[in-house]
Amino acid sequence: MLLKRPKILIFDEAVSNLDQPTAEHFAKTINRLKGKATMIFITHQIPSGLQVNDVYHLGDSQHATRMEIMEQAAKN
């Protein structure tokens, strides 16, 4: 898949069935691709260590930073 150097990568629940260490390894690997492709993550769980520019919460159509989303999740 990455051999063709796609411009857009879409990940749908990419870490939902991974244990924590594997999800963190996934995030580190994906972080190396930052700036080389547009990446869209469809997820209920943002992997620890994943570096993103924007987060869109589709349930209420809000735009927030990753930090704001994580702070809100900690409150719930």
PDB file of N, CA, C and O in Angstrom:
ATOM      1  N   MET A   1       0.819  -1.182   0.000  1.00  0.00           N
ATOM      2  CA  MET A   1       0.000   0.000   0.000  1.00  0.00           C
ATOM      3  C   MET A   1       0.870   1.256   0.000  1.00  0.00           C
ATOM      4  O   MET A   1       0.606   2.169  -0.783  1.00  0.00           O
ATOM      5  N   LEU A   2       1.883   1.333   0.839  1.00  0.00           N
ATOM      6  CA  LEU A   2       2.712   2.526   0.928  1.00  0.00           C
ATOM      7  C   LEU A   2       3.773   2.583  -0.159  1.00  0.00           C
ATOM      8  O   LEU A   2       4.413   3.618  -0.347  1.00  0.00           O
ATOM      9  N   LEU A   3       3.964   1.494  -0.868  1.00  0.00           N
ATOM     10  CA  LEU A   3       4.957   1.479  -1.934  1.00  0.00           C
ATOM     11  C   LEU A   3       4.598   2.435  -3.065  1.00  0.00           C
ATOM     12  O   LEU A   3       5.481   2.927  -3.767  1.00  0.00           O
ATOM     13  N   LYS A   4       3.316   2.697  -3.243  1.00  0.00           N
ATOM     14  CA  LYS A   4       2.869   3.589  -4.312  1.00  0.00           C
ATOM     15  C   LYS A   4       2.846   5.051  -3.871  1.00  0.00           C
ATOM     16  O   LYS A   4       2.471   5.925  -4.654  1.00  0.00           O
ATOM     17  N   ARG A   5       3.237   5.324  -2.642  1.00  0.00           N
ATOM     18  CA  ARG A   5       3.274   6.682  -2.083  1.00  0.00           C
ATOM     19  C   ARG A   5       1.941   7.414  -2.265  1.00  0.00           C
ATOM     20  O   ARG A   5       1.873   8.412  -2.983  1.00  0.00           O
ATOM     21  N   PRO A   6       0.896   6.925  -1.621  1.00  0.00           N
ATOM     22  CA  PRO A   6      -0.413   7.568  -1.770  1.00  0.00           C
ATOM     23  C   PRO A   6      -0.414   8.970  -1.161  1.00  0.00           C
ATOM     24  O   PRO A   6       0.351   9.260  -0.241  1.00  0.00           O
ATOM     25  N   LYS A   7      -1.276   9.826  -1.683  1.00  0.00           N
ATOM     26  CA  LYS A   7      -1.400  11.182  -1.156  1.00  0.00           C
ATOM     27  C   LYS A   7      -2.321  11.228   0.051  1.00  0.00           C
ATOM     28  O   LYS A   7      -2.205  12.116   0.896  1.00  0.00           O
ATOM     29  N   ILE A   8      -3.244  10.263   0.131  1.00  0.00           N
ATOM     30  CA  ILE A   8      -4.207  10.211   1.229  1.00  0.00           C
ATOM     31  C   ILE A   8      -4.243   8.794   1.793  1.00  0.00           C
ATOM     32  O   ILE A   8      -4.323   7.819   1.046  1.00  0.00           O
ATOM     33  N   LEU A   9      -4.183   8.694   3.118  1.00  0.00           N
ATOM     34  CA  LEU A   9      -4.330   7.411   3.810  1.00  0.00           C
ATOM     35  C   LEU A   9      -5.533   7.524   4.739  1.00  0.00           C
ATOM     36  O   LEU A   9      -5.653   8.499   5.480  1.00  0.00           O
ATOM     37  N   ILE A  10      -6.417   6.542   4.704  1.00  0.00           N
ATOM     38  CA  ILE A  10      -7.583   6.528   5.580  1.00  0.00           C
ATOM     39  C   ILE A  10      -7.480   5.312   6.486  1.00  0.00           C
ATOM     40  O   ILE A  10      -7.362   4.180   6.016  1.00  0.00           O
ATOM     41  N   PHE A  11      -7.525   5.559   7.791  1.00  0.00           N
ATOM     42  CA  PHE A  11      -7.448   4.495   8.785  1.00  0.00           C
ATOM     43  C   PHE A  11      -8.789   4.430   9.512  1.00  0.00           C
ATOM     44  O   PHE A  11      -9.181   5.390  10.175  1.00  0.00           O
ATOM     45  N   ASP A  12      -9.487   3.320   9.394  1.00  0.00           N
ATOM     46  CA  ASP A  12     -10.787   3.141  10.038  1.00  0.00           C
ATOM     47  C   ASP A  12     -10.622   2.176  11.208  1.00  0.00           C
ATOM     48  O   ASP A  12     -10.431   0.975  11.020  1.00  0.00           O
ATOM     49  N   GLU A  13     -10.700   2.725  12.415  1.00  0.00           N
ATOM     50  CA  GLU A  13     -10.531   1.936  13.646  1.00  0.00           C
ATOM     51  C   GLU A  13      -9.236   1.126  13.607  1.00  0.00           C
ATOM     52  O   GLU A  13      -9.229  -0.063  13.924  1.00  0.00           O
ATOM     53  N   ALA A  14      -8.157   1.770  13.220  1.00  0.00           N
ATOM     54  CA  ALA A  14      -6.870   1.090  13.017  1.00  0.00           C
ATOM     55  C   ALA A  14      -6.282   0.481  14.284  1.00  0.00           C
ATOM     56  O   ALA A  14      -5.527  -0.488  14.203  1.00  0.00           O
ATOM     57  N   VAL A  15      -6.613   1.027  15.450  1.00  0.00           N
ATOM     58  CA  VAL A  15      -6.015   0.506  16.687  1.00  0.00           C
ATOM     59  C   VAL A  15      -7.044  -0.117  17.623  1.00  0.00           C
ATOM     60  O   VAL A  15      -6.720  -0.452  18.762  1.00  0.00           O
ATOM     61  N   SER A  16      -8.270  -0.274  17.159  1.00  0.00           N
ATOM     62  CA  SER A  16      -9.338  -0.721  18.058  1.00  0.00           C
ATOM     63  C   SER A  16      -9.092  -2.097  18.674  1.00  0.00           C
ATOM     64  O   SER A  16      -9.554  -2.354  19.786  1.00  0.00           O
ATOM     65  N   ASN A  17      -8.384  -2.977  17.991  1.00  0.00           N
ATOM     66  CA  ASN A  17      -8.140  -4.319  18.527  1.00  0.00           C
ATOM     67  C   ASN A  17      -6.675  -4.567  18.861  1.00  0.00           C
ATOM     68  O   ASN A  17      -6.242  -5.714  18.975  1.00  0.00           O
ATOM     69  N   LEU A  18      -5.916  -3.488  19.016  1.00  0.00           N
ATOM     70  CA  LEU A  18      -4.499  -3.622  19.355  1.00  0.00           C
ATOM     71  C   LEU A  18      -4.286  -3.406  20.846  1.00  0.00           C
ATOM     72  O   LEU A  18      -4.991  -2.614  21.471  1.00  0.00           O
ATOM     73  N   ASP A  19      -3.313  -4.109  21.413  1.00  0.00           N
ATOM     74  CA  ASP A  19      -2.961  -3.828  22.801  1.00  0.00           C
ATOM     75  C   ASP A  19      -2.196  -2.499  22.843  1.00  0.00           C
ATOM     76  O   ASP A  19      -1.780  -1.986  21.804  1.00  0.00           O
ATOM     77  N   GLN A  20      -2.015  -1.950  24.041  1.00  0.00           N
ATOM     78  CA  GLN A  20      -1.409  -0.629  24.203  1.00  0.00           C
ATOM     79  C   GLN A  20      -0.011  -0.518  23.584  1.00  0.00           C
ATOM     80  O   GLN A  20       0.238   0.438  22.850  1.00  0.00           O
ATOM     81  N   PRO A  21       0.911  -1.451  23.848  1.00  0.00           N
ATOM     82  CA  PRO A  21       2.246  -1.329  23.242  1.00  0.00           C
ATOM     83  C   PRO A  21       2.216  -1.353  21.710  1.00  0.00           C
ATOM     84  O   PRO A  21       2.964  -0.621  21.062  1.00  0.00           O
ATOM     85  N   THR A  22       1.363  -2.186  21.140  1.00  0.00           N
ATOM     86  CA  THR A  22       1.270  -2.265  19.683  1.00  0.00           C
ATOM     87  C   THR A  22       0.652  -0.991  19.112  1.00  0.00           C
ATOM     88  O   THR A  22       1.086  -0.513  18.064  1.00  0.00           O
ATOM     89  N   ALA A  23      -0.352  -0.439  19.786  1.00  0.00           N
ATOM     90  CA  ALA A  23      -0.967   0.815  19.343  1.00  0.00           C
ATOM     91  C   ALA A  23       0.044   1.956  19.388  1.00  0.00           C
ATOM     92  O   ALA A  23       0.059   2.806  18.498  1.00  0.00           O
ATOM     93  N   GLU A  24       0.886   1.980  20.415  1.00  0.00           N
ATOM     94  CA  GLU A  24       1.920   3.010  20.515  1.00  0.00           C
ATOM     95  C   GLU A  24       2.966   2.843  19.412  1.00  0.00           C
ATOM     96  O   GLU A  24       3.449   3.832  18.859  1.00  0.00           O
ATOM     97  N   HIS A  25       3.314   1.607  19.093  1.00  0.00           N
ATOM     98  CA  HIS A  25       4.250   1.342  17.992  1.00  0.00           C
ATOM     99  C   HIS A  25       3.639   1.807  16.664  1.00  0.00           C
ATOM    100  O   HIS A  25       4.324   2.406  15.834  1.00  0.00           O
ATOM    101  N   PHE A  26       2.359   1.528  16.476  1.00  0.00           N
ATOM    102  CA  PHE A  26       1.641   1.991  15.289  1.00  0.00           C
ATOM    103  C   PHE A  26       1.722   3.513  15.189  1.00  0.00           C
ATOM    104  O   PHE A  26       2.014   4.050  14.120  1.00  0.00           O
ATOM    105  N   ALA A  27       1.462   4.213  16.299  1.00  0.00           N
ATOM    106  CA  ALA A  27       1.497   5.680  16.308  1.00  0.00           C
ATOM    107  C   ALA A  27       2.882   6.202  15.933  1.00  0.00           C
ATOM    108  O   ALA A  27       2.996   7.146  15.152  1.00  0.00           O
ATOM    109  N   LYS A  28       3.928   5.599  16.479  1.00  0.00           N
ATOM    110  CA  LYS A  28       5.294   6.030  16.154  1.00  0.00           C
ATOM    111  C   LYS A  28       5.593   5.828  14.671  1.00  0.00           C
ATOM    112  O   LYS A  28       6.235   6.668  14.039  1.00  0.00           O
ATOM    113  N   THR A  29       5.128   4.718  14.125  1.00  0.00           N
ATOM    114  CA  THR A  29       5.345   4.437  12.707  1.00  0.00           C
ATOM    115  C   THR A  29       4.602   5.447  11.842  1.00  0.00           C
ATOM    116  O   THR A  29       5.159   5.969  10.876  1.00  0.00           O
ATOM    117  N   ILE A  30       3.364   5.721  12.180  1.00  0.00           N
ATOM    118  CA  ILE A  30       2.547   6.673  11.425  1.00  0.00           C
ATOM    119  C   ILE A  30       3.114   8.082  11.536  1.00  0.00           C
ATOM    120  O   ILE A  30       3.075   8.842  10.569  1.00  0.00           O
ATOM    121  N   ASN A  31       3.640   8.439  12.708  1.00  0.00           N
ATOM    122  CA  ASN A  31       4.212   9.776  12.886  1.00  0.00           C
ATOM    123  C   ASN A  31       5.347  10.040  11.897  1.00  0.00           C
ATOM    124  O   ASN A  31       5.569  11.187  11.509  1.00  0.00           O
ATOM    125  N   ARG A  32       6.052   9.013  11.494  1.00  0.00           N
ATOM    126  CA  ARG A  32       7.138   9.183  10.524  1.00  0.00           C
ATOM    127  C   ARG A  32       6.621   9.567   9.136  1.00  0.00           C
ATOM    128  O   ARG A  32       7.366  10.098   8.313  1.00  0.00           O
ATOM    129  N   LEU A  33       5.350   9.296   8.887  1.00  0.00           N
ATOM    130  CA  LEU A  33       4.744   9.637   7.594  1.00  0.00           C
ATOM    131  C   LEU A  33       4.154  11.045   7.577  1.00  0.00           C
ATOM    132  O   LEU A  33       3.719  11.527   6.531  1.00  0.00           O
ATOM    133  N   LYS A  34       4.140  11.700   8.733  1.00  0.00           N
ATOM    134  CA  LYS A  34       3.537  13.028   8.833  1.00  0.00           C
ATOM    135  C   LYS A  34       4.206  13.981   7.847  1.00  0.00           C
ATOM    136  O   LYS A  34       5.432  14.063   7.777  1.00  0.00           O
ATOM    137  N   GLY A  35       3.386  14.695   7.092  1.00  0.00           N
ATOM    138  CA  GLY A  35       3.887  15.630   6.098  1.00  0.00           C
ATOM    139  C   GLY A  35       4.096  15.009   4.731  1.00  0.00           C
ATOM    140  O   GLY A  35       4.301  15.721   3.748  1.00  0.00           O
ATOM    141  N   LYS A  36       4.046  13.695   4.661  1.00  0.00           N
ATOM    142  CA  LYS A  36       4.245  13.003   3.383  1.00  0.00           C
ATOM    143  C   LYS A  36       2.925  12.592   2.744  1.00  0.00           C
ATOM    144  O   LYS A  36       2.863  12.320   1.545  1.00  0.00           O
ATOM    145  N   ALA A  37       1.867  12.550   3.556  1.00  0.00           N
ATOM    146  CA  ALA A  37       0.543  12.181   3.061  1.00  0.00           C
ATOM    147  C   ALA A  37      -0.502  12.761   4.002  1.00  0.00           C
ATOM    148  O   ALA A  37      -0.244  12.963   5.189  1.00  0.00           O
ATOM    149  N   THR A  38      -1.668  13.024   3.465  1.00  0.00           N
ATOM    150  CA  THR A  38      -2.797  13.411   4.301  1.00  0.00           C
ATOM    151  C   THR A  38      -3.336  12.139   4.926  1.00  0.00           C
ATOM    152  O   THR A  38      -3.582  11.154   4.229  1.00  0.00           O
ATOM    153  N   MET A  39      -3.519  12.158   6.239  1.00  0.00           N
ATOM    154  CA  MET A  39      -4.006  10.965   6.933  1.00  0.00           C
ATOM    155  C   MET A  39      -5.310  11.286   7.646  1.00  0.00           C
ATOM    156  O   MET A  39      -5.421  12.289   8.351  1.00  0.00           O
ATOM    157  N   ILE A  40      -6.279  10.430   7.453  1.00  0.00           N
ATOM    158  CA  ILE A  40      -7.577  10.576   8.090  1.00  0.00           C
ATOM    159  C   ILE A  40      -7.784   9.357   8.979  1.00  0.00           C
ATOM    160  O   ILE A  40      -7.692   8.217   8.522  1.00  0.00           O
ATOM    161  N   PHE A  41      -8.065   9.611  10.254  1.00  0.00           N
ATOM    162  CA  PHE A  41      -8.304   8.536  11.215  1.00  0.00           C
ATOM    163  C   PHE A  41      -9.764   8.572  11.628  1.00  0.00           C
ATOM    164  O   PHE A  41     -10.259   9.597  12.098  1.00  0.00           O
ATOM    165  N   ILE A  42     -10.443   7.469  11.455  1.00  0.00           N
ATOM    166  CA  ILE A  42     -11.808   7.305  11.928  1.00  0.00           C
ATOM    167  C   ILE A  42     -11.685   6.397  13.139  1.00  0.00           C
ATOM    168  O   ILE A  42     -11.369   5.214  13.009  1.00  0.00           O
ATOM    169  N   THR A  43     -11.934   6.952  14.312  1.00  0.00           N
ATOM    170  CA  THR A  43     -11.635   6.171  15.512  1.00  0.00           C
ATOM    171  C   THR A  43     -12.452   6.615  16.713  1.00  0.00           C
ATOM    172  O   THR A  43     -12.896   7.760  16.794  1.00  0.00           O
ATOM    173  N   HIS A  44     -12.638   5.705  17.627  1.00  0.00           N
ATOM    174  CA  HIS A  44     -13.202   6.017  18.931  1.00  0.00           C
ATOM    175  C   HIS A  44     -12.086   6.211  19.947  1.00  0.00           C
ATOM    176  O   HIS A  44     -12.324   6.680  21.060  1.00  0.00           O
ATOM    177  N   GLN A  45     -10.880   5.852  19.564  1.00  0.00           N
ATOM    178  CA  GLN A  45      -9.741   5.858  20.485  1.00  0.00           C
ATOM    179  C   GLN A  45      -8.527   6.435  19.760  1.00  0.00           C
ATOM    180  O   GLN A  45      -8.029   5.839  18.805  1.00  0.00           O
ATOM    181  N   ILE A  46      -8.050   7.602  20.218  1.00  0.00           N
ATOM    182  CA  ILE A  46      -6.854   8.199  19.626  1.00  0.00           C
ATOM    183  C   ILE A  46      -5.643   7.521  20.252  1.00  0.00           C
ATOM    184  O   ILE A  46      -5.482   7.568  21.472  1.00  0.00           O
ATOM    185  N   PRO A  47      -4.791   6.894  19.453  1.00  0.00           N
ATOM    186  CA  PRO A  47      -3.628   6.198  20.017  1.00  0.00           C
ATOM    187  C   PRO A  47      -2.696   7.149  20.761  1.00  0.00           C
ATOM    188  O   PRO A  47      -2.428   8.257  20.297  1.00  0.00           O
ATOM    189  N   SER A  48      -2.215   6.717  21.893  1.00  0.00           N
ATOM    190  CA  SER A  48      -1.251   7.496  22.661  1.00  0.00           C
ATOM    191  C   SER A  48      -0.013   7.732  21.809  1.00  0.00           C
ATOM    192  O   SER A  48       0.527   6.800  21.213  1.00  0.00           O
ATOM    193  N   GLY A  49       0.431   8.976  21.754  1.00  0.00           N
ATOM    194  CA  GLY A  49       1.636   9.303  21.003  1.00  0.00           C
ATOM    195  C   GLY A  49       1.401   9.701  19.563  1.00  0.00           C
ATOM    196  O   GLY A  49       2.334  10.123  18.880  1.00  0.00           O
ATOM    197  N   LEU A  50       0.165   9.574  19.082  1.00  0.00           N
ATOM    198  CA  LEU A  50      -0.122   9.951  17.702  1.00  0.00           C
ATOM    199  C   LEU A  50      -0.123  11.470  17.589  1.00  0.00           C
ATOM    200  O   LEU A  50      -0.829  12.149  18.335  1.00  0.00           O
ATOM    201  N   GLN A  51       0.656  11.997  16.672  1.00  0.00           N
ATOM    202  CA  GLN A  51       0.757  13.441  16.466  1.00  0.00           C
ATOM    203  C   GLN A  51      -0.180  13.849  15.340  1.00  0.00           C
ATOM    204  O   GLN A  51      -0.007  13.441  14.191  1.00  0.00           O
ATOM    205  N   VAL A  52      -1.173  14.659  15.684  1.00  0.00           N
ATOM    206  CA  VAL A  52      -2.145  15.113  14.688  1.00  0.00           C
ATOM    207  C   VAL A  52      -2.240  16.633  14.718  1.00  0.00           C
ATOM    208  O   VAL A  52      -1.926  17.266  15.726  1.00  0.00           O
ATOM    209  N   ASN A  53      -2.671  17.205  13.614  1.00  0.00           N
ATOM    210  CA  ASN A  53      -2.849  18.648  13.539  1.00  0.00           C
ATOM    211  C   ASN A  53      -4.244  19.073  13.961  1.00  0.00           C
ATOM    212  O   ASN A  53      -4.400  20.071  14.666  1.00  0.00           O
ATOM    213  N   ASP A  54      -5.251  18.336  13.544  1.00  0.00           N
ATOM    214  CA  ASP A  54      -6.636  18.694  13.815  1.00  0.00           C
ATOM    215  C   ASP A  54      -7.430  17.468  14.214  1.00  0.00           C
ATOM    216  O   ASP A  54      -7.136  16.348  13.798  1.00  0.00           O
ATOM    217  N   VAL A  55      -8.462  17.711  15.044  1.00  0.00           N
ATOM    218  CA  VAL A  55      -9.387  16.654  15.435  1.00  0.00           C
ATOM    219  C   VAL A  55     -10.792  17.188  15.192  1.00  0.00           C
ATOM    220  O   VAL A  55     -11.127  18.294  15.616  1.00  0.00           O
ATOM    221  N   TYR A  56     -11.604  16.400  14.512  1.00  0.00           N
ATOM    222  CA  TYR A  56     -12.998  16.758  14.295  1.00  0.00           C
ATOM    223  C   TYR A  56     -13.856  15.719  14.991  1.00  0.00           C
ATOM    224  O   TYR A  56     -13.761  14.527  14.700  1.00  0.00           O
ATOM    225  N   HIS A  57     -14.686  16.172  15.901  1.00  0.00           N
ATOM    226  CA  HIS A  57     -15.595  15.286  16.622  1.00  0.00           C
ATOM    227  C   HIS A  57     -16.923  15.340  15.886  1.00  0.00           C
ATOM    228  O   HIS A  57     -17.643  16.334  15.975  1.00  0.00           O
ATOM    229  N   LEU A  58     -17.251  14.284  15.161  1.00  0.00           N
ATOM    230  CA  LEU A  58     -18.404  14.308  14.278  1.00  0.00           C
ATOM    231  C   LEU A  58     -19.739  14.200  14.994  1.00  0.00           C
ATOM    232  O   LEU A  58     -20.769  14.566  14.428  1.00  0.00           O
ATOM    233  N   GLY A  59     -19.744  13.713  16.211  1.00  0.00           N
ATOM    234  CA  GLY A  59     -20.997  13.579  16.940  1.00  0.00           C
ATOM    235  C   GLY A  59     -21.703  14.905  17.131  1.00  0.00           C
ATOM    236  O   GLY A  59     -22.931  14.974  17.075  1.00  0.00           O
ATOM    237  N   ASP A  60     -20.936  15.955  17.355  1.00  0.00           N
ATOM    238  CA  ASP A  60     -21.531  17.278  17.539  1.00  0.00           C
ATOM    239  C   ASP A  60     -20.906  18.314  16.606  1.00  0.00           C
ATOM    240  O   ASP A  60     -21.044  19.517  16.827  1.00  0.00           O
ATOM    241  N   SER A  61     -20.224  17.847  15.571  1.00  0.00           N
ATOM    242  CA  SER A  61     -19.625  18.708  14.536  1.00  0.00           C
ATOM    243  C   SER A  61     -18.681  19.756  15.099  1.00  0.00           C
ATOM    244  O   SER A  61     -18.615  20.870  14.580  1.00  0.00           O
ATOM    245  N   GLN A  62     -17.952  19.419  16.149  1.00  0.00           N
ATOM    246  CA  GLN A  62     -17.008  20.361  16.740  1.00  0.00           C
ATOM    247  C   GLN A  62     -15.602  20.107  16.223  1.00  0.00           C
ATOM    248  O   GLN A  62     -15.223  18.971  15.937  1.00  0.00           O
ATOM    249  N   HIS A  63     -14.840  21.177  16.110  1.00  0.00           N
ATOM    250  CA  HIS A  63     -13.424  21.106  15.762  1.00  0.00           C
ATOM    251  C   HIS A  63     -12.646  21.421  17.030  1.00  0.00           C
ATOM    252  O   HIS A  63     -12.978  22.363  17.751  1.00  0.00           O
ATOM    253  N   ALA A  64     -11.620  20.641  17.300  1.00  0.00           N
ATOM    254  CA  ALA A  64     -10.816  20.858  18.499  1.00  0.00           C
ATOM    255  C   ALA A  64      -9.414  20.334  18.257  1.00  0.00           C
ATOM    256  O   ALA A  64      -9.168  19.578  17.318  1.00  0.00           O
ATOM    257  N   THR A  65      -8.509  20.744  19.113  1.00  0.00           N
ATOM    258  CA  THR A  65      -7.168  20.174  19.058  1.00  0.00           C
ATOM    259  C   THR A  65      -7.197  18.816  19.736  1.00  0.00           C
ATOM    260  O   THR A  65      -8.142  18.492  20.455  1.00  0.00           O
ATOM    261  N   ARG A  66      -6.173  18.034  19.507  1.00  0.00           N
ATOM    262  CA  ARG A  66      -6.078  16.725  20.156  1.00  0.00           C
ATOM    263  C   ARG A  66      -6.082  16.892  21.667  1.00  0.00           C
ATOM    264  O   ARG A  66      -6.717  16.110  22.375  1.00  0.00           O
ATOM    265  N   MET A  67      -5.376  17.907  22.172  1.00  0.00           N
ATOM    266  CA  MET A  67      -5.307  18.138  23.615  1.00  0.00           C
ATOM    267  C   MET A  67      -6.695  18.432  24.182  1.00  0.00           C
ATOM    268  O   MET A  67      -7.045  17.924  25.247  1.00  0.00           O
ATOM    269  N   GLU A  68      -7.481  19.238  23.491  1.00  0.00           N
ATOM    270  CA  GLU A  68      -8.831  19.548  23.964  1.00  0.00           C
ATOM    271  C   GLU A  68      -9.697  18.298  24.010  1.00  0.00           C
ATOM    272  O   GLU A  68     -10.465  18.105  24.952  1.00  0.00           O
ATOM    273  N   ILE A  69      -9.576  17.455  23.005  1.00  0.00           N
ATOM    274  CA  ILE A  69     -10.345  16.206  22.985  1.00  0.00           C
ATOM    275  C   ILE A  69      -9.923  15.307  24.142  1.00  0.00           C
ATOM    276  O   ILE A  69     -10.771  14.721  24.816  1.00  0.00           O
ATOM    277  N   MET A  70      -8.613  15.196  24.375  1.00  0.00           N
ATOM    278  CA  MET A  70      -8.116  14.342  25.453  1.00  0.00           C
ATOM    279  C   MET A  70      -8.549  14.882  26.816  1.00  0.00           C
ATOM    280  O   MET A  70      -8.903  14.101  27.700  1.00  0.00           O
ATOM    281  N   GLU A  71      -8.526  16.197  26.998  1.00  0.00           N
ATOM    282  CA  GLU A  71      -8.974  16.793  28.258  1.00  0.00           C
ATOM    283  C   GLU A  71     -10.453  16.524  28.486  1.00  0.00           C
ATOM    284  O   GLU A  71     -10.867  16.213  29.603  1.00  0.00           O
ATOM    285  N   GLN A  72     -11.248  16.644  27.433  1.00  0.00           N
ATOM    286  CA  GLN A  72     -12.677  16.377  27.542  1.00  0.00           C
ATOM    287  C   GLN A  72     -12.927  14.909  27.876  1.00  0.00           C
ATOM    288  O   GLN A  72     -13.800  14.600  28.687  1.00  0.00           O
ATOM    289  N   ALA A  73     -12.176  14.008  27.263  1.00  0.00           N
ATOM    290  CA  ALA A  73     -12.328  12.575  27.534  1.00  0.00           C
ATOM    291  C   ALA A  73     -11.973  12.252  28.979  1.00  0.00           C
ATOM    292  O   ALA A  73     -12.592  11.377  29.586  1.00  0.00           O
ATOM    293  N   ALA A  74     -10.985  12.946  29.536  1.00  0.00           N
ATOM    294  CA  ALA A  74     -10.575  12.704  30.921  1.00  0.00           C
ATOM    295  C   ALA A  74     -11.667  13.132  31.899  1.00  0.00           C
ATOM    296  O   ALA A  74     -11.793  12.554  32.978  1.00  0.00           O
ATOM    297  N   LYS A  75     -12.447  14.132  31.532  1.00  0.00           N
ATOM    298  CA  LYS A  75     -13.530  14.613  32.394  1.00  0.00           C
ATOM    299  C   LYS A  75     -14.692  13.636  32.431  1.00  0.00           C
ATOM    300  O   LYS A  75     -15.409  13.553  33.428  1.00  0.00           O
ATOM    301  N   ASN A  76     -14.880  12.891  31.336  1.00  0.00           N
ATOM    302  CA  ASN A  76     -16.031  11.967  31.243  1.00  0.00           C
ATOM    303  C   ASN A  76     -15.747  10.644  31.859  1.00  0.00           C
ATOM    304  O   ASN A  76     -16.610   9.765  31.860  1.00  0.00           O
TER     305      ASN A  76
END
